[in-house]
Amino acid sequence: MAAPLSSIRVLDLTRVRSGPTAVRQLADWGADVIKIEQPSSDMEEDPIGGERCGSDFQNLHRNKRSLTLNLKSPEGVAILKRMAQTADVLVENYRPEVKVRLGIDYPTMSGVNGRLIYASISGFGEHGPYRDRPGFDQIAQGMGGLMSITGLPGQGPVRAGIPVADLAAGILCAQGILLALVERERSGQGQWITTSLLQAQIFMLDFQASRWLNSGEVPQQAGNNHPTNIPTGAFRTADGYINIGASGKTMWERLCRAIGAEELLDDPAFATNALRSENRDALTVEIEGRLACAPSATWIDRLNQAGVPCGHIYSVDQVFADPQVQHLSMVETVASPYYNPLRLVAQGVSLSRTPSEIRLRPPECGEHTDEILSSLGYAPRDIADLRSRRVV
């Protein structure tokens, strides 16, 4: 069975994280992705992207072929345009002015191929007063409000433990590309997809943003407690912590009975969700007092039997040891010169007939240059000449 995107060719001009995240979403579902990179002698040091053999790069760039191309040379741009004539998608995450300076911006490339879907990720947007600012995930987390609501009350701003803005921008970009591909079936025309780290981070605020926009509430740090639904958070047991989600009358009653705290049901301080929220610190003391008599595993079993949402709080190694995680096949392996084998995080969504697949290890820089140029009609002597002049 052909993969969902097996007929789609993608030109990948991305680097670091947000762009590669978008392209990975396409590559894992079968798209023919050509990663376009500077010739090795021209490559700049890129500590943010990490070493090519590093686990981060290897996880981001699977299922791609690599072509080296010097886009600062007219011939390099000409080769890109030649490739764009038959490509479906081009993805880039340069600063907005860079693609214009190189002569590979959307108006130019759409003139080469009117069906081309051109996708851009920037720090702050393609237009506006911050257009030319460099973007970085933590900057977007701060300006997008996330750091003001993450962490313990009074702790000061705290970044999330994963690059939320980068990842969200990449996934939203991939979604936009898929929408444009569907629309192209009707119109026959490509279009320009744009998103930014700042937009993605604000989008991810979700209900916290709506609290301000519609109720005038400025959300604050709430630590491990849910900001509005109590008791929902992390609670100490005899040997660690577990998460419990018991907001709402039914779950609250189930929790009290499961932990032997029926008397809390009659306590006027906890009679409603609003009162439980107002008295959350006192409620936490009461709940943890009951949980202290048994280890986390005991409470996980007991609460699940009672129908109360709960779960372990794992370290990353414990995540992948969990039997449910293993059942979900969240790790795929592929042969690699650096790891034996290379273990990669699988996609988080499944299709029953056409599943995602990690087919290829991440390529070496320029590993497929000859193969790709040959497919464009370049003879071996032409490729050798391009190499000698450092066009590829």
C-alpha positions as MATLAB code, in Angstrom:
seq = 'MAAPLSSIRVLDLTRVRSGPTAVRQLADWGADVIKIEQPSSDMEEDPIGGERCGSDFQNLHRNKRSLTLNLKSPEGVAILKRMAQTADVLVENYRPEVKVRLGIDYPTMSGVNGRLIYASISGFGEHGPYRDRPGFDQIAQGMGGLMSITGLPGQGPVRAGIPVADLAAGILCAQGILLALVERERSGQGQWITTSLLQAQIFMLDFQASRWLNSGEVPQQAGNNHPTNIPTGAFRTADGYINIGASGKTMWERLCRAIGAEELLDDPAFATNALRSENRDALTVEIEGRLACAPSATWIDRLNQAGVPCGHIYSVDQVFADPQVQHLSMVETVASPYYNPLRLVAQGVSLSRTPSEIRLRPPECGEHTDEILSSLGYAPRDIADLRSRRVV';
ca = [
       0.000    0.000    0.000;
       1.465    3.357   -1.050;
       2.079    5.863    1.733;
      -0.379    8.807    1.885;
       2.181   11.335    0.563;
       4.211    9.041   -1.716;
       3.350   11.160   -4.772;
       4.525   14.416   -3.157;
       8.031   15.863   -3.592;
       9.276   18.319   -0.992;
      12.254   20.676   -1.201;
      13.555   21.141    2.340;
      15.491   24.368    2.980;
      15.001   24.245    6.755;
      17.394   24.098    9.665;
      17.474   23.963   13.475;
      14.014   22.704   14.689;
      10.736   24.298   13.660;
      11.241   23.781    9.923;
      12.656   20.259   10.223;
       9.700   19.373   12.461;
       7.301   20.418    9.693;
       9.182   18.470    7.046;
       9.445   15.384    9.256;
       5.651   15.282    9.372;
       5.640   14.993    5.574;
       8.611   12.638    5.284;
       7.237   10.079    7.728;
       4.068    9.809    5.652;
       5.959    8.974    2.493;
       6.849   12.286    0.818;
      10.042   12.322   -1.248;
      11.999   14.921    0.716;
      15.175   16.462   -0.678;
      17.135   18.202    2.060;
      19.091   21.061    0.473;
      22.268   21.972    2.333;
      25.255   24.215    1.848;
      28.353   22.424    0.497;
      30.336   21.183    3.486;
      33.177   23.661    3.068;
      30.649   26.507    3.273;
      28.692   25.238    6.257;
      28.679   27.487    9.304;
      29.011   26.259   12.841;
      25.496   25.541   14.099;
      25.552   24.582   17.789;
      21.771   24.985   18.073;
      21.159   22.348   15.417;
      23.724   20.056   17.010;
      26.170   17.667   15.416;
      24.978   15.578   12.501;
      25.699   12.355   14.367;
      23.891   13.636   17.465;
      20.623   12.091   18.604;
      18.660   15.307   18.032;
      19.696   15.722   14.379;
      19.170   12.030   13.732;
      15.631   12.135   15.103;
      14.689   15.258   13.132;
      16.020   14.393    9.691;
      15.003   10.797    8.973;
      13.346    9.807    5.697;
      15.212   12.386    3.580;
      17.747   12.552    0.770;
      20.468   15.223    0.844;
      21.664   17.519   -1.944;
      24.333   20.164   -1.430;
      23.622   23.440   -3.186;
      25.198   26.865   -2.826;
      22.228   29.223   -2.960;
      24.538   32.238   -2.833;
      25.599   31.422   -6.390;
      23.358   32.145   -9.422;
      23.853   28.593  -10.663;
      22.790   27.166   -7.334;
      19.579   29.207   -7.436;
      19.048   28.087  -11.038;
      19.285   24.437   -9.981;
      16.772   25.047   -7.167;
      14.364   26.625   -9.640;
      14.814   23.673  -11.968;
      13.917   21.339   -9.123;
      10.949   23.525   -8.176;
       9.428   23.058  -11.618;
       8.376   19.523  -10.669;
       8.217   19.841   -6.883;
       4.982   20.040   -4.908;
       6.190   21.758   -1.757;
       9.072   23.987   -0.657;
       9.619   24.591    3.065;
      11.973   27.221    4.511;
      12.548   28.924    7.848;
      14.926   31.731    6.933;
      14.435   35.201    8.301;
      11.940   36.895    5.974;
      14.485   39.116    4.241;
      16.930   36.274    3.494;
      14.811   34.509    0.889;
      14.200   37.808   -0.875;
      17.925   38.535   -0.952;
      18.646   35.067   -2.356;
      15.920   35.459   -4.980;
      13.945   32.404   -3.843;
      10.940   34.112   -2.221;
       7.381   32.994   -2.872;
       6.526   35.422   -5.704;
       9.662   34.321   -7.548;
       9.207   30.600   -7.010;
       5.493   30.646   -7.797;
       6.448   32.168  -11.123;
       8.538   29.045  -11.745;
       5.712   26.674  -10.766;
       2.208   27.969  -10.146;
       1.254   24.711   -8.388;
       4.078   25.014   -5.852;
       3.052   25.181   -2.199;
       5.605   27.389   -0.477;
       5.733   27.183    3.330;
       7.561   29.620    5.605;
       8.215   29.624    9.337;
       9.676   32.762   10.906;
      10.178   34.050   14.407;
       7.501   36.729   14.410;
       5.742   36.717   11.037;
       6.444   37.732    7.461;
       5.139   41.273    8.063;
       4.898   43.721   10.958;
       7.284   45.653   13.216;
       9.174   42.544   14.409;
       9.479   40.989   10.933;
      13.277   41.113   10.774;
      14.016   40.054   14.345;
      15.760   36.704   14.827;
      13.444   34.118   16.362;
      14.183   31.507   19.015;
      11.893   29.148   20.908;
      12.489   30.576   24.384;
      11.928   34.124   23.131;
       8.554   33.008   21.743;
       7.703   31.189   24.983;
       8.295   34.445   26.850;
       6.530   36.789   24.436;
       3.724   34.289   23.874;
       2.838   34.170   27.583;
       3.827   30.583   28.346;
       6.663   31.410   30.752;
       4.359   33.583   32.863;
       2.038   30.644   33.603;
       4.640   27.870   33.925;
       6.241   27.025   37.272;
       5.371   27.514   40.934;
       3.527   30.614   42.151;
       5.998   33.410   42.813;
       8.886   31.472   41.279;
       9.429   33.860   38.411;
       9.188   32.962   34.713;
       9.918   29.343   33.770;
      10.404   27.886   30.297;
       8.726   24.620   29.365;
      10.946   21.537   29.242;
      10.443   21.081   25.498;
      10.607   23.677   22.672;
       6.850   24.185   22.536;
       6.905   27.119   20.094;
       9.261   25.368   17.660;
       7.320   22.119   17.688;
       3.904   23.753   17.456;
       5.025   25.992   14.583;
       6.346   22.959   12.724;
       3.175   20.939   13.199;
       0.953   23.884   12.236;
       3.073   24.467    9.155;
       2.692   20.817    8.131;
      -1.060   21.083    8.676;
      -1.156   24.168    6.456;
       0.761   22.322    3.733;
      -1.675   19.406    3.835;
      -4.632   21.793    3.641;
      -3.058   23.525    0.643;
      -2.455   20.182   -1.066;
      -6.134   19.304   -0.655;
      -7.226   22.726   -1.932;
      -4.883   22.430   -4.931;
      -6.850   19.396   -6.075;
      -9.770   21.756   -6.626;
      -8.046   24.933   -7.838;
      -4.894   23.580   -9.471;
      -2.944   26.394   -7.799;
      -0.322   26.542   -5.098;
      -0.189   29.138   -2.323;
       1.990   30.571    0.414;
       1.707   29.033    3.879;
       3.092   31.191    6.707;
       3.355   30.731   10.442;
       5.719   31.884   13.157;
       6.987   30.826   16.546;
       5.056   33.676   18.157;
       1.763   32.773   16.460;
       2.177   29.105   17.323;
       2.911   29.839   20.967;
      -0.100   32.113   21.325;
      -2.281   29.481   19.642;
      -1.014   26.953   22.204;
      -2.168   29.144   25.110;
      -5.638   27.836   24.307;
      -7.980   28.176   27.317;
      -5.506   30.395   29.171;
      -5.766   32.931   26.352;
      -9.553   32.644   26.369;
      -9.637   33.372   30.105;
      -8.108   36.772   29.381;
      -9.898   37.513   26.121;
     -13.388   36.691   27.379;
     -13.301   36.901   31.180;
     -10.622   39.506   31.776;
      -8.588   37.099   33.937;
      -4.791   37.272   33.689;
      -3.635   33.674   34.298;
      -0.883   33.194   36.854;
       1.537   30.404   37.728;
      -0.232   27.494   39.376;
       2.613   25.006   39.690;
       1.440   21.428   39.259;
      -2.158   22.336   40.035;
      -4.560   22.822   37.187;
      -5.249   26.574   37.127;
      -9.043   26.231   37.297;
     -10.049   22.593   37.949;
      -9.276   21.370   41.477;
      -8.163   18.844   42.616;
      -6.083   18.226   39.513;
      -2.320   18.121   39.913;
       0.655   16.258   41.320;
       0.264   14.734   44.778;
       2.865   13.186   47.074;
       2.552    9.498   48.011;
       4.653    7.312   50.288;
       7.387    6.962   47.659;
       7.007    9.815   45.184;
       4.334   11.706   43.272;
       1.388   10.833   41.065;
      -0.936   12.909   38.924;
      -4.628   12.939   39.803;
      -7.417   14.597   37.815;
     -10.568   14.697   39.956;
     -12.337   17.925   39.124;
     -16.104   17.982   38.949;
     -18.607   16.574   41.440;
     -18.529   12.929   40.283;
     -14.748   12.593   40.178;
     -14.378   14.451   43.465;
     -16.705   12.008   45.165;
     -14.936    8.999   43.630;
     -11.554   10.310   44.797;
     -12.677   10.867   48.374;
     -14.078    7.345   48.636;
     -11.030    5.741   46.963;
      -8.564    7.341   49.391;
     -10.745    6.851   52.491;
     -11.567   10.535   52.908;
     -15.370   10.478   52.790;
     -15.520   13.115   55.529;
     -14.160   15.677   53.026;
     -17.431   15.382   51.121;
     -19.187   17.018   54.049;
     -16.556   19.707   54.654;
     -18.076   23.103   53.687;
     -14.638   24.370   52.619;
     -14.662   21.885   49.733;
     -18.363   21.787   48.886;
     -18.075   23.220   45.356;
     -15.445   23.386   42.635;
     -15.062   27.124   43.294;
     -14.448   26.502   47.009;
     -12.037   23.658   46.292;
     -10.132   26.036   44.018;
     -10.141   28.790   46.628;
      -8.904   26.368   49.316;
      -6.602   24.337   47.089;
      -3.605   24.413   49.448;
      -5.606   23.080   52.386;
      -7.174   20.453   50.134;
      -3.770   19.295   48.932;
      -2.688   18.780   52.554;
      -5.779   16.673   53.197;
      -5.317   14.515   50.092;
      -1.596   13.975   50.598;
      -2.233   13.020   54.214;
      -4.231   10.034   52.954;
      -1.861    9.163   50.123;
       1.143    9.016   52.476;
       0.182    5.566   53.701;
       0.886    3.704   50.435;
       3.266    3.818   47.458;
       2.421    5.344   44.078;
       1.770    2.010   42.333;
      -0.862    1.063   44.906;
      -2.693    4.335   44.460;
      -2.500    4.121   40.660;
      -4.231    0.732   40.783;
      -6.786    1.769   43.377;
      -7.741    5.044   41.709;
      -8.007    3.505   38.257;
     -10.311    0.842   39.653;
     -12.435    3.631   41.109;
     -12.558    5.400   37.742;
     -10.462    8.373   38.860;
      -7.993    9.649   36.192;
      -4.455    9.266   37.492;
      -0.990    8.301   36.379;
       2.678    7.963   37.216;
       5.028   10.921   36.781;
       7.810    9.298   34.807;
      11.360   10.236   33.990;
      12.044    9.906   30.261;
      13.623    6.457   30.607;
      10.584    5.255   32.546;
       8.281    6.545   29.796;
       9.698    4.108   27.262;
       9.655    1.213   29.755;
       5.907    1.546   30.320;
       3.921   -1.376   28.833;
       1.276    0.877   27.280;
       3.947    2.997   25.569;
       5.556   -0.171   24.244;
       2.173   -1.415   23.030;
       1.685    1.870   21.135;
       4.990    1.269   19.275;
       6.302    4.761   19.960;
       9.846    3.776   18.960;
      11.001    2.706   15.502;
      14.481    1.550   14.567;
      16.618    1.941   11.472;
      20.193    0.959   10.600;
      22.725    3.750   11.177;
      26.490    4.277   11.016;
      26.291    6.086   14.372;
      23.890    3.965   16.435;
      23.252    0.230   16.515;
      20.409    0.558   15.828;
      19.165    4.146   15.639;
      16.010    4.372   17.765;
      13.618    7.148   16.749;
      10.400    8.557   18.182;
       7.481    7.375   16.061;
       4.558    9.469   14.866;
       1.812   10.088   17.413;
      -1.100    9.322   15.095;
      -1.986    6.065   13.312;
      -3.735    5.367   10.012;
      -5.226    1.892    9.704;
      -4.386    1.279    6.021;
      -1.474    3.610    5.296;
       0.638    4.001    8.429;
       3.700    6.196    8.760;
       7.069    4.537    8.361;
      10.675    5.418    9.093;
      12.224    4.156    5.866;
      15.556    5.950    5.714;
      18.215    6.955    8.206;
      19.130   10.668    8.143;
      21.410   11.291    5.132;
      25.003   12.376    5.192;
      25.531   15.889    3.864;
      25.206   15.717    0.078;
      24.877   11.944    0.070;
      22.388   11.989   -2.815;
      23.716   14.954   -4.792;
      24.794   12.933   -7.835;
      21.604   10.877   -7.799;
      19.334   13.924   -7.667;
      21.237   15.968  -10.250;
      21.319   12.998  -12.594;
      17.541   12.749  -12.338;
      17.379   16.396  -13.449;
      19.364   15.566  -16.574;
      22.864   16.611  -15.511;
      25.627   14.479  -17.024;
      28.519   13.219  -14.860;
      30.889   15.777  -16.374;
      28.408   18.568  -15.589;
      28.151   17.419  -11.971;
      31.940   17.247  -11.687;
      32.159   20.801  -13.032;
      29.583   22.038  -10.525;
      31.578   20.408   -7.733;
      34.835   21.946   -8.879;
      33.230   25.408   -8.685;
      31.585   24.643   -5.332;
      28.065   25.134   -6.685;
      27.275   21.740   -5.145;
];
